[in-house]
């Protein structure tokens, strides 16, 4: 009797577990579109100028932890952006590529920092007319001391060292400061070149021949071995699925879209006035070091 009772309990537990797994799988499919036990291709989009890395890195980490995603397509449509942000994204893509297949699909433009982050992937696609390359670094700023002088406005600065206000818009840059910035830029530039040499397995002298800031079409980039193949987004998805061993038509998974409320927009607008925005932009333009395509 006791034995029979134990068998009944075991059967009930087993059936309950099966039902729980079934309900969980169904909820995953209905809420997130995830088919139970299937392997998918994740898609991470990097659009516009790259100034921050947080959102992209979060998506990379989320996809790295998901067992249902066997491969990731990085869709890049960016003219470039900040040096540190590009380096952070590149490093996280490298980590992802060490665990899963990562294929880059370049859109209309994937230049400078857009190309830099692509180098972390396992395979790179570009369209024949994609604008890419632009391997280089740029610092831009402005001076408006003459305009202030004409208005009778004088600025002042108290600093701890001679280079502390280098790039100040309130005065003309000295020759020593210009050389100091050039040395800094040359160092950042060499970091870019070294990544291209390492990831594309090219001789450094060959990379330096084209690392003068010039833009390249996807077709030119292929001839120079800066990318692996010409193709569109669909081609990149197929390649990612093939490299990951996914049979049949792969299902694409995108990161959930961030919900932005009207209240958050209003609060942000209240927090930052027009004068603050203008001043911040002027100060940002003092010294902005970027891997970016300049029109």
C-alpha positions as CSV (number, residue, x, y, z in Angstrom):
1,X,0.0,0.0,0.0
2,X,2.8,2.4,1.0
3,X,4.7,1.4,-2.2
4,X,1.7,2.1,-4.4
5,X,1.1,5.4,-2.7
6,X,4.7,6.4,-3.4
7,X,4.4,5.5,-7.0
8,X,1.2,7.7,-7.3
9,X,3.0,10.6,-5.7
10,X,6.0,10.2,-8.1
11,X,3.7,10.1,-11.1
12,X,1.9,13.2,-9.9
13,X,5.2,15.1,-9.4
14,X,6.4,14.0,-12.8
15,X,3.2,15.1,-14.5
16,X,3.3,18.4,-12.6
17,X,6.9,19.1,-13.7
18,X,6.0,18.4,-17.4
19,X,3.0,20.8,-17.1
20,X,5.2,23.5,-15.5
21,X,7.8,23.1,-18.3
22,X,5.1,23.2,-20.9
23,X,3.4,26.3,-19.4
24,X,6.8,28.0,-19.1
25,X,7.8,27.2,-22.7
26,X,4.4,28.4,-23.9
27,X,4.7,31.6,-22.0
28,X,8.2,32.2,-23.4
29,X,6.8,31.8,-26.9
30,X,3.7,33.9,-26.4
31,X,5.5,36.8,-24.5
32,X,9.0,36.8,-26.0
33,X,8.5,34.9,-29.2
34,X,11.0,32.2,-28.2
35,X,10.3,28.8,-29.5
36,X,11.1,26.2,-26.8
37,X,14.5,24.5,-27.2
38,X,15.1,26.3,-30.6
39,X,18.3,28.1,-31.5
40,X,18.0,31.6,-32.8
41,X,20.1,34.5,-34.3
42,X,20.2,37.6,-32.2
43,X,20.4,41.0,-33.9
44,X,22.1,44.0,-32.3
45,X,21.8,47.3,-34.1
46,X,24.3,50.1,-33.7
47,X,23.0,53.2,-35.4
48,X,24.2,56.8,-35.5
49,X,27.2,58.4,-33.8
50,X,28.7,56.2,-31.1
51,X,29.0,58.4,-28.0
52,X,27.9,55.9,-25.3
53,X,28.4,52.1,-25.0
54,X,26.0,51.2,-22.2
55,X,22.9,50.1,-24.2
56,X,24.9,48.2,-26.8
57,X,27.0,46.4,-24.1
58,X,23.9,45.5,-22.2
59,X,22.4,43.9,-25.3
60,X,25.6,42.0,-26.0
61,X,25.7,40.6,-22.4
62,X,22.0,39.7,-22.5
63,X,22.5,37.7,-25.8
64,X,25.6,36.1,-24.5
65,X,23.7,34.7,-21.5
66,X,20.7,33.4,-23.5
67,X,21.0,29.7,-24.3
68,X,18.5,30.0,-27.2
69,X,20.7,32.4,-29.1
70,X,23.5,30.6,-30.9
71,X,24.7,33.4,-33.1
72,X,24.5,37.2,-33.3
73,X,24.4,39.6,-36.2
74,X,25.8,43.0,-35.5
75,X,24.1,45.5,-37.8
76,X,26.3,48.6,-38.0
77,X,25.1,51.9,-39.6
78,X,27.4,54.5,-38.0
79,X,29.9,57.2,-39.2
80,X,31.9,56.6,-36.0
81,X,32.1,58.2,-32.6
82,X,34.0,58.4,-29.4
83,X,37.2,56.5,-28.9
84,X,36.5,54.9,-25.5
85,X,32.9,54.0,-26.4
86,X,34.1,52.2,-29.5
87,X,36.9,50.4,-27.6
88,X,34.4,49.2,-24.9
89,X,32.0,47.9,-27.5
90,X,34.8,46.2,-29.5
91,X,36.0,44.4,-26.3
92,X,32.6,43.1,-25.4
93,X,32.0,41.9,-29.0
94,X,35.3,40.0,-28.8
95,X,34.1,38.3,-25.6
96,X,30.8,37.4,-27.2
97,X,32.7,36.1,-30.3
98,X,34.7,33.8,-28.1
99,X,31.5,32.0,-27.0
100,X,29.2,32.5,-30.0
101,X,29.3,33.3,-33.7
102,X,29.2,37.0,-34.4
103,X,28.7,38.3,-37.9
104,X,28.8,42.0,-38.8
105,X,26.5,43.4,-41.4
106,X,27.4,46.9,-42.5
107,X,24.6,49.2,-43.7
108,X,25.0,52.5,-45.5
109,X,28.0,53.6,-43.5
110,X,30.3,51.8,-41.0
111,X,33.3,54.0,-40.9
112,X,36.0,54.9,-38.3
113,X,34.5,53.8,-34.9
114,X,31.8,52.0,-36.9
115,X,34.5,49.9,-38.6
116,X,36.5,49.6,-35.3
117,X,33.6,47.8,-33.4
118,X,33.1,45.5,-36.5
119,X,36.6,44.2,-36.1
120,X,35.6,42.3,-33.0
121,X,33.2,40.0,-34.9
122,X,33.9,36.6,-36.5
123,X,33.0,37.7,-40.0
124,X,32.3,41.0,-41.7
125,X,29.8,41.7,-44.6
126,X,29.5,45.0,-46.4
127,X,27.4,46.1,-49.3
128,X,29.4,47.1,-52.4
129,X,28.5,50.7,-51.8
130,X,28.8,50.8,-48.1
131,X,31.0,53.7,-46.9
132,X,33.6,52.2,-44.6
133,X,37.3,52.6,-43.7
134,X,38.1,56.1,-42.4
135,X,40.8,54.6,-40.2
136,X,42.0,57.6,-38.2
137,X,41.5,59.9,-35.3
138,X,40.3,63.5,-35.2
139,X,40.1,66.3,-32.6
140,X,37.9,69.2,-33.3
141,X,37.2,72.4,-31.4
142,X,36.5,76.1,-31.9
143,X,37.9,79.4,-30.9
144,X,35.6,82.4,-30.4
145,X,37.8,84.8,-28.4
146,X,37.8,87.3,-31.2
147,X,34.0,87.4,-31.1
148,X,34.0,87.9,-27.4
149,X,36.7,90.7,-27.7
150,X,34.5,92.5,-30.1
151,X,31.7,92.4,-27.5
152,X,34.0,93.6,-24.7
153,X,33.8,90.2,-22.9
154,X,37.0,88.9,-21.3
155,X,37.5,85.4,-20.0
156,X,39.9,84.2,-17.4
157,X,41.4,80.9,-16.2
158,X,43.2,79.7,-13.1
159,X,45.0,76.4,-13.7
160,X,47.4,74.0,-12.1
161,X,49.4,73.2,-15.2
162,X,50.2,74.8,-18.6
163,X,48.2,72.1,-20.5
164,X,45.1,72.1,-18.2
165,X,43.1,74.4,-20.5
166,X,44.4,73.2,-23.8
167,X,41.7,73.6,-26.4
168,X,40.0,76.5,-24.6
169,X,37.8,78.4,-26.9
170,X,38.6,81.6,-25.1
171,X,42.2,81.9,-26.5
172,X,44.4,80.9,-29.4
173,X,46.1,77.5,-29.1
174,X,49.9,77.6,-28.8
175,X,52.3,75.7,-31.0
176,X,53.4,73.6,-27.9
177,X,49.8,72.7,-27.1
178,X,49.2,71.7,-30.8
179,X,52.2,69.4,-30.7
180,X,51.0,68.0,-27.3
181,X,47.6,67.1,-28.8
182,X,49.2,65.7,-32.0
183,X,51.3,63.3,-29.9
184,X,48.2,62.3,-28.0
185,X,46.3,61.7,-31.2
186,X,49.1,59.7,-32.7
187,X,49.0,57.4,-29.8
188,X,45.2,56.8,-30.2
189,X,45.7,56.4,-33.9
190,X,48.3,53.6,-33.3
191,X,45.8,51.8,-31.1
192,X,43.3,51.8,-34.0
193,X,46.0,50.6,-36.5
194,X,47.1,47.8,-34.1
195,X,43.5,46.5,-33.8
196,X,43.2,46.4,-37.6
197,X,46.5,44.6,-38.0
198,X,45.6,42.0,-35.3
199,X,42.0,41.3,-36.4
200,X,42.4,41.4,-40.2
201,X,45.8,39.7,-40.0
202,X,47.4,42.3,-42.3
203,X,51.0,43.6,-42.4
204,X,51.2,46.9,-40.5
205,X,52.8,48.7,-43.4
206,X,49.9,47.7,-45.6
207,X,47.4,49.1,-43.1
208,X,49.3,52.3,-42.7
209,X,49.1,52.9,-46.4
210,X,45.4,53.3,-46.2
211,X,45.0,54.5,-42.6
212,X,45.1,58.2,-43.6
213,X,41.4,58.8,-42.9
214,X,40.3,58.0,-46.4
215,X,36.8,56.4,-46.9
216,X,36.4,53.2,-48.9
217,X,33.5,51.5,-50.6
218,X,32.6,48.0,-49.5
219,X,34.0,46.8,-52.8
220,X,37.4,48.5,-52.1
221,X,37.4,47.3,-48.5
222,X,37.0,43.7,-49.8
223,X,40.0,44.0,-52.1
224,X,42.1,45.4,-49.3
225,X,40.9,42.5,-47.0
226,X,39.3,44.9,-44.5
227,X,36.1,42.9,-44.7
228,X,35.3,39.2,-45.6
229,X,32.5,39.3,-48.1
230,X,30.0,41.5,-50.0
231,X,26.4,41.0,-48.9
232,X,23.4,42.4,-47.2
233,X,21.7,41.8,-43.9
234,X,20.0,38.6,-45.1
235,X,23.3,37.2,-46.3
236,X,24.8,38.0,-42.8
237,X,22.0,36.2,-41.1
238,X,22.4,33.1,-43.3
239,X,26.1,33.1,-42.7
240,X,25.7,33.4,-38.9
241,X,23.2,30.5,-38.9
242,X,25.5,28.4,-41.1
243,X,28.5,29.1,-38.8
244,X,26.5,28.3,-35.7
245,X,25.1,25.0,-37.2
246,X,21.5,26.2,-37.2
247,X,19.4,24.2,-39.7
248,X,16.6,25.8,-41.7
249,X,15.4,29.4,-41.6
250,X,16.8,31.0,-38.5
251,X,14.5,33.0,-36.2
252,X,15.7,36.5,-35.5
253,X,15.6,37.9,-31.9
254,X,15.9,41.6,-31.2
255,X,16.6,43.3,-27.9
256,X,13.4,44.6,-26.2
257,X,12.7,48.2,-27.1
258,X,13.1,50.7,-24.2
259,X,9.9,52.3,-23.2
260,X,10.1,56.1,-23.0
261,X,7.3,57.8,-21.1
262,X,6.1,61.3,-21.7
263,X,6.9,62.1,-18.1
264,X,10.6,61.2,-18.5
265,X,10.9,63.4,-21.5
266,X,9.3,66.3,-19.7
267,X,11.5,65.8,-16.6
268,X,14.6,65.7,-18.8
269,X,13.6,68.9,-20.6
270,X,13.0,70.7,-17.3
271,X,16.3,69.5,-15.9
272,X,18.3,70.9,-18.8
273,X,17.6,74.4,-20.0
274,X,18.6,75.8,-23.4
275,X,21.5,77.8,-22.0
276,X,22.9,74.7,-20.3
277,X,22.6,72.7,-23.6
278,X,24.4,75.4,-25.6
279,X,27.2,75.8,-22.9
280,X,27.6,72.0,-22.7
281,X,28.0,71.7,-26.5
282,X,30.6,74.5,-26.5
283,X,32.6,72.8,-23.8
284,X,32.3,69.4,-25.4
285,X,33.7,70.9,-28.6
286,X,36.8,72.1,-26.7
287,X,38.4,68.7,-27.0
288,X,36.4,65.8,-28.5
289,X,38.6,63.0,-29.6
290,X,36.9,60.7,-32.0
291,X,37.2,57.8,-34.5
292,X,34.7,59.5,-36.9
293,X,34.0,60.2,-40.5
294,X,33.9,64.0,-41.0
295,X,31.8,65.3,-43.8
